[in-house]
Amino acid sequence: MFKPINPRVILNSGAALSIQASSTHYCLPQEDQGPYTHYELGHPRGLGAPDLALLKEYEDSEGIYVYVPKEVLEKIINRHKGFRVGQLP
């Protein structure tokens, strides 16, 4: 279940999403300290069809993206020219 700990990030394109990682999230390692190799994402706004296609296989029945590999997330972040507000947990 989605329990936000980290503030919502905003990318330079204006896209925004929640990127979470902790012992209560669908991430790896599922601990309160990283480094993390997989993340839980939620509530994306402003991502394009190519981004959503990359995330589709990680979507659960509640619309949360679980165990998203860092490489996939970095591809999306780079496509949107990095962070305007926030960072990876």
BATORVO-660299 format. One record per atom (N, C-alpha, C, O, CB): chain; z, y, x; atom name. Coordinates in steps of 0.02 Angstrom, whole numbers. Atoms other than C-alpha are relative to their C-alpha. Last residue first. Glycine has a CB too. Example, Ala and Ser with C-alpha at 12.3 -4.5 7.8 and 13.67 -1.06 7.14 Angstrom:
# residues 2
+------+--------+--------+--------+------+
: unit :      w :      v :      u : site :
+------+--------+--------+--------+------+
:    A :     -3 :    -59 :    -42 :    N :
:    A :    357 :    -53 :    684 :   CA :
:    A :     37 :     55 :    -39 :    C :
:    A :     45 :    110 :    -14 :    O :
:    A :    -71 :     23 :     20 :   CB :
:    A :      0 :    -59 :     45 :    N :
:    A :    390 :   -225 :    615 :   CA :
:    A :      0 :     60 :     45 :    C :
:    A :     33 :     59 :     97 :    O :
:    A :     62 :      1 :    -50 :   CB :
+------+--------+--------+--------+------+
This chain:
# residues 89
+------+--------+--------+--------+------+
: unit :      w :      v :      u : site :
+------+--------+--------+--------+------+
:    A :    -70 :     18 :    -12 :    N :
:    A :   -107 :    427 :    771 :   CA :
:    A :      6 :    -39 :     65 :    C :
:    A :     61 :    -59 :     85 :    O :
:    A :     29 :    -40 :    -59 :   CB :
:    A :    -17 :     70 :     13 :    N :
:    A :   -282 :    498 :    789 :   CA :
:    A :     74 :    -12 :     12 :    C :
:    A :    102 :     16 :     59 :    O :
:    A :    -43 :    -47 :     43 :   CB :
:    A :     20 :     45 :    -53 :    N :
:    A :   -293 :    687 :    781 :   CA :
:    A :     15 :    -72 :    -20 :    C :
:    A :     45 :    -84 :    -73 :    O :
:    A :     37 :     18 :     66 :   CB :
:    A :    -28 :     67 :     -4 :    N :
:    A :   -266 :    834 :    666 :   CA :
:    A :    -27 :    -39 :     59 :    C :
:    A :    -64 :    -13 :    101 :    O :
:    A :    -14 :    -37 :    -62 :   CB :
:    A :    -72 :      3 :      9 :    N :
:    A :   -365 :    988 :    615 :   CA :
:    A :     22 :    -72 :      5 :    C :
:    A :     -6 :   -115 :    -30 :    O :
:    A :     22 :     32 :    -69 :   CB :
:    A :    -18 :    -70 :      8 :    N :
:    A :   -542 :   1032 :    669 :   CA :
:    A :     76 :      5 :     -5 :    C :
:    A :    107 :     49 :     25 :    O :
:    A :    -35 :     31 :    -64 :   CB :
:    A :    -53 :    -24 :     45 :    N :
:    A :   -569 :    859 :    739 :   CA :
:    A :      3 :     76 :     -2 :    C :
:    A :      0 :    109 :     50 :    O :
:    A :     67 :    -28 :     22 :   CB :
:    A :    -70 :     -2 :    -21 :    N :
:    A :   -731 :    796 :    815 :   CA :
:    A :     47 :     29 :    -53 :    C :
:    A :     27 :     42 :   -110 :    O :
:    A :      7 :     38 :     63 :   CB :
:    A :    -14 :    -48 :    -54 :    N :
:    A :   -915 :    838 :    790 :   CA :
:    A :     74 :      8 :     16 :    C :
:    A :     95 :     62 :     38 :    O :
:    A :    -29 :     66 :    -16 :   CB :
:    A :    -23 :    -61 :     32 :    N :
:    A :   -938 :    750 :    621 :   CA :
:    A :     26 :     51 :     51 :    C :
:    A :     61 :     99 :     33 :    O :
:    A :     55 :    -15 :    -51 :   CB :
:    A :     55 :    -22 :     43 :    N :
:    A :  -1043 :    611 :    697 :   CA :
:    A :     18 :     66 :    -33 :    C :
:    A :    -26 :    106 :    -49 :    O :
:    A :    -15 :    -54 :    -54 :   CB :
:    A :     51 :    -32 :    -42 :    N :
:    A :   -910 :    598 :    833 :   CA :
:    A :    -58 :     26 :    -41 :    C :
:    A :    -86 :     79 :    -25 :    O :
:    A :    -25 :    -50 :     52 :   CB :
:    A :    -28 :    -64 :    -25 :    N :
:    A :   -773 :    566 :    704 :   CA :
:    A :    -52 :     36 :     43 :    C :
:    A :    -61 :     97 :     36 :    O :
:    A :     64 :    -13 :     42 :   CB :
:    A :     -1 :    -47 :     56 :    N :
:    A :   -880 :    434 :    617 :   CA :
:    A :     25 :     68 :     24 :    C :
:    A :     -4 :    119 :      7 :    O :
:    A :     44 :    -27 :    -57 :   CB :
:    A :     70 :    -15 :     16 :    N :
:    A :   -919 :    343 :    780 :   CA :
:    A :     -4 :     51 :    -57 :    C :
:    A :    -45 :     97 :    -54 :    O :
:    A :    -37 :    -66 :    -21 :   CB :
:    A :     24 :    -48 :    -50 :    N :
:    A :   -736 :    357 :    831 :   CA :
:    A :    -73 :     19 :    -13 :    C :
:    A :    -92 :     76 :     -2 :    O :
:    A :      7 :    -27 :     70 :   CB :
:    A :    -30 :    -65 :     16 :    N :
:    A :   -684 :    271 :    669 :   CA :
:    A :    -24 :     54 :     48 :    C :
:    A :    -40 :    110 :     27 :    O :
:    A :     77 :     -4 :      3 :   CB :
:    A :     33 :    -23 :     62 :    N :
:    A :   -804 :    127 :    699 :   CA :
:    A :     26 :     70 :    -18 :    C :
:    A :    -14 :    114 :    -34 :    O :
:    A :     13 :    -49 :    -59 :   CB :
:    A :     69 :    -18 :    -17 :    N :
:    A :   -745 :    108 :    880 :   CA :
:    A :    -38 :     26 :    -61 :    C :
:    A :    -78 :     73 :    -55 :    O :
:    A :    -36 :    -61 :     28 :   CB :
:    A :      1 :    -67 :    -31 :    N :
:    A :   -562 :    115 :    826 :   CA :
:    A :    -71 :     22 :     16 :    C :
:    A :    -87 :     81 :      8 :    O :
:    A :     43 :     -1 :     64 :   CB :
:    A :     -1 :     -2 :    -73 :    N :
:    A :   -589 :    -36 :    714 :   CA :
:    A :     -6 :     72 :     27 :    C :
:    A :    -41 :    113 :     -2 :    O :
:    A :    -57 :    -43 :     29 :   CB :
:    A :     63 :    -29 :    -24 :    N :
:    A :   -547 :    -11 :    530 :   CA :
:    A :      4 :      5 :     76 :    C :
:    A :     50 :     36 :    104 :    O :
:    A :    -12 :     72 :    -32 :   CB :
:    A :     18 :     29 :    -66 :    N :
:    A :   -405 :   -130 :    486 :   CA :
:    A :    -68 :     24 :     25 :    C :
:    A :   -109 :    -15 :     48 :    O :
:    A :      1 :    -76 :     -4 :   CB :
:    A :    -52 :     33 :    -39 :    N :
:    A :   -400 :    -72 :    305 :   CA :
:    A :    -28 :    -30 :     64 :    C :
:    A :    -85 :    -54 :     66 :    O :
:    A :     33 :    -54 :    -42 :   CB :
:    A :     37 :     36 :    -52 :    N :
:    A :   -505 :     55 :    209 :   CA :
:    A :     51 :    -28 :     50 :    C :
:    A :     88 :     10 :     81 :    O :
:    A :    -52 :     47 :     35 :   CB :
:    A :    -25 :    -16 :    -66 :    N :
:    A :   -415 :    105 :     49 :   CA :
:    A :    -40 :    -42 :     50 :    C :
:    A :    -59 :    -98 :     35 :    O :
:    A :     78 :    -15 :      6 :   CB :
:    A :     38 :    -55 :    -29 :    N :
:    A :   -508 :    103 :   -115 :   CA :
:    A :     26 :     25 :     66 :    C :
:    A :      8 :     80 :     89 :    O :
:    A :     -1 :     57 :    -48 :   CB :
:    A :    -31 :    -63 :     19 :    N :
:    A :   -377 :     -1 :   -205 :   CA :
:    A :    -36 :     60 :     29 :    C :
:    A :    -12 :    117 :     22 :    O :
:    A :     72 :      1 :     20 :   CB :
:    A :      8 :    -10 :     73 :    N :
:    A :   -479 :   -162 :   -202 :   CA :
:    A :     30 :     65 :    -24 :    C :
:    A :     16 :     86 :    -80 :    O :
:    A :     31 :    -57 :    -37 :   CB :
:    A :    -37 :     48 :     41 :    N :
:    A :   -496 :   -154 :    -13 :   CA :
:    A :     -7 :     19 :    -73 :    C :
:    A :    -42 :     67 :    -90 :    O :
:    A :     75 :     -2 :     21 :   CB :
:    A :    -29 :    -27 :     61 :    N :
:    A :   -631 :    -67 :     88 :   CA :
:    A :     37 :    -54 :    -39 :    C :
:    A :     10 :   -109 :    -49 :    O :
:    A :    -53 :     33 :    -43 :   CB :
:    A :    -72 :     -5 :    -10 :    N :
:    A :   -659 :   -132 :    266 :   CA :
:    A :     36 :     25 :    -63 :    C :
:    A :     97 :     31 :    -63 :    O :
:    A :     15 :     47 :     57 :   CB :
:    A :    -29 :     67 :    -10 :    N :
:    A :   -836 :   -197 :    239 :   CA :
:    A :     76 :      1 :      8 :    C :
:    A :    108 :    -51 :      5 :    O :
:    A :    -31 :    -32 :     61 :   CB :
:    A :      1 :     43 :     59 :    N :
:    A :   -888 :    -30 :    164 :   CA :
:    A :     34 :    -67 :     10 :    C :
:    A :     71 :    -89 :    -34 :    O :
:    A :    -72 :    -12 :    -20 :   CB :
:    A :    -67 :     17 :     23 :    N :
:    A :   -832 :     78 :    310 :   CA :
:    A :      2 :    -53 :    -55 :    C :
:    A :     54 :    -82 :    -67 :    O :
:    A :     34 :     62 :    -25 :   CB :
:    A :    -39 :     29 :    -56 :    N :
:    A :   -996 :     87 :    406 :   CA :
:    A :     68 :    -26 :    -24 :    C :
:    A :     94 :    -75 :      2 :    O :
:    A :      9 :     52 :     56 :   CB :
:    A :     30 :     65 :    -13 :    N :
:    A :  -1091 :    113 :    241 :   CA :
:    A :     37 :    -35 :     57 :    C :
:    A :     48 :    -96 :     55 :    O :
:    A :    -75 :      7 :     17 :   CB :
:    A :    -27 :     46 :     50 :    N :
:    A :   -969 :    253 :    197 :   CA :
:    A :    -29 :    -70 :      8 :    C :
:    A :      4 :   -119 :     -7 :    O :
:    A :    -15 :     26 :    -71 :   CB :
:    A :    -70 :     12 :    -15 :    N :
:    A :  -1013 :    340 :    359 :   CA :
:    A :     30 :    -51 :    -48 :    C :
:    A :     64 :    -97 :    -27 :    O :
:    A :     40 :     66 :     -3 :   CB :
:    A :     -4 :     42 :    -60 :    N :
:    A :  -1201 :    322 :    334 :   CA :
:    A :     72 :    -17 :     19 :    C :
:    A :     87 :    -73 :     41 :    O :
:    A :    -34 :     35 :     59 :   CB :
:    A :     17 :     70 :     14 :    N :
:    A :  -1183 :    383 :    153 :   CA :
:    A :      2 :    -43 :     62 :    C :
:    A :     25 :   -100 :     58 :    O :
:    A :    -69 :     -3 :    -31 :   CB :
:    A :     67 :     15 :     25 :    N :
:    A :  -1098 :    544 :    206 :   CA :
:    A :    -10 :    -74 :    -11 :    C :
:    A :     32 :   -115 :      6 :    O :
:    A :    -52 :     26 :     47 :   CB :
:    A :     35 :     47 :    -44 :    N :
:    A :   -913 :    583 :    222 :   CA :
:    A :    -68 :    -16 :    -32 :    C :
:    A :    -74 :    -20 :    -93 :    O :
:    A :     41 :    -65 :     11 :   CB :
:    A :     52 :    -32 :    -40 :    N :
:    A :   -860 :    740 :    129 :   CA :
:    A :    -33 :    -46 :     50 :    C :
:    A :    -73 :    -22 :     91 :    O :
:    A :     29 :     57 :     35 :   CB :
:    A :     36 :    -52 :     37 :    N :
:    A :   -694 :    677 :     63 :   CA :
:    A :    -52 :     29 :     47 :    C :
:    A :    -36 :     50 :    103 :    O :
:    A :     49 :     56 :    -27 :   CB :
:    A :     50 :    -40 :    -36 :    N :
:    A :   -612 :    517 :    120 :   CA :
:    A :    -34 :     50 :    -46 :    C :
:    A :    -48 :     35 :   -104 :    O :
:    A :    -52 :    -46 :     33 :   CB :
:    A :     20 :    -62 :     34 :    N :
:    A :   -456 :    464 :     24 :   CA :
:    A :    -50 :     43 :     39 :    C :
:    A :    -39 :    102 :     49 :    O :
:    A :     60 :     40 :    -14 :   CB :
:    A :     -3 :    -10 :     72 :    N :
:    A :   -389 :    333 :    141 :   CA :
:    A :    -27 :     67 :    -21 :    C :
:    A :    -30 :    114 :     18 :    O :
:    A :     71 :     -7 :    -24 :   CB :
:    A :     28 :    -64 :     22 :    N :
:    A :   -404 :    256 :    311 :   CA :
:    A :      5 :      5 :    -75 :    C :
:    A :      2 :    -44 :   -111 :    O :
:    A :    -74 :      7 :     23 :   CB :
:    A :      7 :     -2 :     73 :    N :
:    A :   -298 :    119 :    391 :   CA :
:    A :    -24 :     70 :    -18 :    C :
:    A :      4 :    120 :      3 :    O :
:    A :     69 :    -17 :    -37 :   CB :
:    A :    -35 :    -50 :     40 :    N :
:    A :   -325 :     98 :    577 :   CA :
:    A :    -10 :    -12 :    -74 :    C :
:    A :    -55 :    -47 :    -96 :    O :
:    A :    -24 :     70 :     18 :   CB :
:    A :     26 :      0 :     69 :    N :
:    A :   -375 :    -32 :    707 :   CA :
:    A :     45 :     46 :    -42 :    C :
:    A :    105 :     51 :    -30 :    O :
:    A :     -1 :    -72 :    -30 :   CB :
:    A :     70 :     22 :     -4 :    N :
:    A :   -355 :    -34 :    898 :   CA :
:    A :    -34 :      1 :    -67 :    C :
:    A :    -95 :      2 :    -71 :    O :
:    A :     -4 :    -71 :     29 :   CB :
:    A :     27 :     38 :     55 :    N :
:    A :   -193 :     64 :    905 :   CA :
:    A :    -73 :    -18 :     12 :    C :
:    A :   -111 :     21 :     41 :    O :
:    A :      7 :     38 :    -66 :   CB :
:    A :     66 :    -21 :     25 :    N :
:    A :   -101 :    124 :   1060 :   CA :
:    A :    -27 :    -49 :    -53 :    C :
:    A :    -13 :   -109 :    -51 :    O :
:    A :    -50 :      5 :     58 :   CB :
:    A :     62 :     28 :    -25 :    N :
:    A :     16 :    124 :    979 :   CA :
:    A :      4 :    -16 :     73 :    C :
:    A :     59 :    -23 :    100 :    O :
:    A :    -58 :     46 :    -14 :   CB :
:    A :     29 :    -34 :    -58 :    N :
:    A :    191 :    150 :    912 :   CA :
:    A :    -62 :    -36 :     23 :    C :
:    A :    -64 :    -98 :     23 :    O :
:    A :     51 :      5 :     58 :   CB :
:    A :     -8 :    -72 :      6 :    N :
:    A :    265 :    112 :    741 :   CA :
:    A :    -25 :     39 :     60 :    C :
:    A :    -25 :    101 :     58 :    O :
:    A :     71 :     16 :    -12 :   CB :
:    A :    -63 :    -24 :    -29 :    N :
:    A :    197 :    -64 :    739 :   CA :
:    A :      2 :     75 :     -7 :    C :
:    A :    -47 :    107 :    -25 :    O :
:    A :      6 :    -22 :     75 :   CB :
:    A :    -35 :    -25 :     59 :    N :
:    A :     58 :   -158 :    650 :   CA :
:    A :     72 :     17 :     21 :    C :
:    A :    120 :    -16 :      2 :    O :
:    A :     -1 :    -52 :    -59 :   CB :
:    A :    -54 :     43 :     21 :    N :
:    A :    -44 :   -174 :    808 :   CA :
:    A :     36 :     31 :    -59 :    C :
:    A :     36 :     92 :    -66 :    O :
:    A :     48 :    -14 :     58 :   CB :
:    A :    -19 :     46 :    -55 :    N :
:    A :   -166 :   -161 :    733 :   CA :
:    A :     13 :     41 :     62 :    C :
:    A :    -28 :     84 :     79 :    O :
:    A :    -56 :    -53 :     13 :   CB :
:    A :     25 :    -20 :    -66 :    N :
:    A :   -177 :    -68 :    568 :   CA :
:    A :     19 :    -54 :     50 :    C :
:    A :     57 :   -100 :     35 :    O :
:    A :     29 :     70 :     21 :   CB :
:    A :     48 :     53 :    -19 :    N :
:    A :   -151 :   -100 :    382 :   CA :
:    A :    -35 :     22 :     65 :    C :
:    A :    -91 :     47 :     63 :    O :
:    A :    -52 :    -13 :    -57 :   CB :
:    A :     70 :     -9 :     16 :    N :
:    A :      0 :     15 :    365 :   CA :
:    A :    -42 :    -59 :     24 :    C :
:    A :    -19 :   -101 :     63 :    O :
:    A :    -26 :     64 :     33 :   CB :
:    A :     10 :      7 :     73 :    N :
:    A :    189 :     -5 :    353 :   CA :
:    A :    -73 :      8 :    -20 :    C :
:    A :    -87 :     12 :    -80 :    O :
:    A :     43 :     51 :    -36 :   CB :
:    A :    -21 :     67 :     22 :    N :
:    A :    222 :    -40 :    538 :   CA :
:    A :    -10 :    -11 :    -74 :    C :
:    A :     -7 :    -68 :    -97 :    O :
:    A :     73 :    -11 :     18 :   CB :
:    A :    -71 :     10 :     -9 :    N :
:    A :    121 :    115 :    581 :   CA :
:    A :     17 :    -71 :    -22 :    C :
:    A :    -28 :   -109 :    -40 :    O :
:    A :     42 :     53 :    -40 :   CB :
:    A :    -16 :     58 :    -42 :    N :
:    A :    -58 :    181 :    584 :   CA :
:    A :     76 :     -2 :     10 :    C :
:    A :    105 :     46 :     36 :    O :
:    A :    -37 :      2 :     69 :   CB :
:    A :    -68 :     22 :     -7 :    N :
:    A :   -137 :    304 :    463 :   CA :
:    A :      7 :    -60 :     46 :    C :
:    A :    -39 :   -101 :     50 :    O :
:    A :     29 :    -16 :    -68 :   CB :
:    A :      3 :     52 :    -51 :    N :
:    A :   -295 :    407 :    457 :   CA :
:    A :     72 :    -19 :     15 :    C :
:    A :    111 :     22 :     41 :    O :
:    A :    -38 :     25 :     66 :   CB :
:    A :    -65 :     20 :    -26 :    N :
:    A :   -310 :    510 :    297 :   CA :
:    A :    -11 :    -57 :     50 :    C :
:    A :    -46 :   -105 :     35 :    O :
:    A :     48 :    -23 :    -58 :   CB :
:    A :    -24 :     66 :     19 :    N :
:    A :   -477 :    590 :    268 :   CA :
:    A :     69 :    -10 :     29 :    C :
:    A :     92 :     26 :     73 :    O :
:    A :    -48 :    -55 :     25 :   CB :
:    A :    -72 :     10 :     -8 :    N :
:    A :   -571 :    755 :    276 :   CA :
:    A :     18 :    -71 :    -21 :    C :
:    A :    -14 :   -100 :    -65 :    O :
:    A :     41 :     52 :    -41 :   CB :
:    A :    -22 :     64 :     29 :    N :
:    A :   -751 :    809 :    298 :   CA :
:    A :     74 :     -9 :     15 :    C :
:    A :     99 :     15 :     66 :    O :
:    A :    -42 :    -59 :     29 :   CB :
:    A :    -35 :    -13 :     63 :    N :
:    A :   -770 :    994 :    341 :   CA :
:    A :     21 :    -63 :    -35 :    C :
:    A :     61 :    -60 :    -83 :    O :
:    A :    -45 :     41 :    -45 :   CB :
:    A :     51 :     -6 :     53 :    N :
:    A :   -902 :    961 :    475 :   CA :
:    A :     31 :     21 :    -67 :    C :
:    A :     -5 :     39 :   -113 :    O :
:    A :    -37 :    -65 :     -8 :   CB :
:    A :     35 :    -64 :     -9 :    N :
:    A :   -771 :    998 :    610 :   CA :
:    A :    -56 :     10 :    -52 :    C :
:    A :    -76 :     67 :    -64 :    O :
:    A :    -30 :      3 :     69 :   CB :
:    A :     50 :      3 :    -54 :    N :
:    A :   -664 :    855 :    545 :   CA :
:    A :    -38 :     66 :      2 :    C :
:    A :    -37 :    104 :    -46 :    O :
:    A :    -48 :    -59 :     -9 :   CB :
:    A :     62 :    -34 :     20 :    N :
:    A :   -508 :    881 :    441 :   CA :
:    A :    -46 :      0 :     60 :    C :
:    A :    -26 :     20 :    115 :    O :
:    A :     15 :     74 :    -26 :   CB :
:    A :     40 :    -33 :    -52 :    N :
:    A :   -364 :    761 :    462 :   CA :
:    A :    -61 :     33 :    -32 :    C :
:    A :    -87 :     10 :    -83 :    O :
:    A :    -21 :    -50 :     54 :   CB :
:    A :     72 :      8 :     11 :    N :
:    A :   -233 :    723 :    328 :   CA :
:    A :    -37 :     36 :     56 :    C :
:    A :    -19 :     92 :     75 :    O :
:    A :    -21 :     26 :    -70 :   CB :
:    A :     35 :    -48 :     42 :    N :
:    A :    -56 :    729 :    399 :   CA :
:    A :    -75 :    -17 :     -5 :    C :
:    A :   -104 :    -46 :     41 :    O :
:    A :      9 :     71 :     27 :   CB :
:    A :     36 :    -51 :    -38 :    N :
:    A :     16 :    569 :    472 :   CA :
:    A :    -36 :     48 :    -47 :    C :
:    A :    -62 :     27 :    -99 :    O :
:    A :    -51 :    -33 :     49 :   CB :
:    A :    -49 :    -25 :    -48 :    N :
:    A :    146 :    469 :    377 :   CA :
:    A :    -31 :     58 :     39 :    C :
:    A :      1 :    108 :     51 :    O :
:    A :     23 :    -57 :     49 :   CB :
:    A :     18 :    -47 :    -53 :    N :
:    A :     50 :    423 :    222 :   CA :
:    A :     59 :     21 :     43 :    C :
:    A :    113 :     36 :     18 :    O :
:    A :    -33 :     60 :    -29 :   CB :
:    A :    -59 :    -42 :     -8 :    N :
:    A :    106 :    267 :    128 :   CA :
:    A :    -15 :     49 :     56 :    C :
:    A :     -5 :     31 :    114 :    O :
:    A :     64 :    -42 :     14 :   CB :
:    A :      9 :    -62 :    -38 :    N :
:    A :    -46 :    174 :     62 :   CA :
:    A :     64 :     42 :     -1 :    C :
:    A :     85 :     65 :    -54 :    O :
:    A :    -59 :     40 :    -29 :   CB :
:    A :      0 :    -59 :     42 :    N :
:    A :      0 :      0 :      0 :   CA :
:    A :      0 :     62 :     44 :    C :
:    A :     33 :     64 :     96 :    O :
:    A :     61 :      0 :    -48 :   CB :
+------+--------+--------+--------+------+
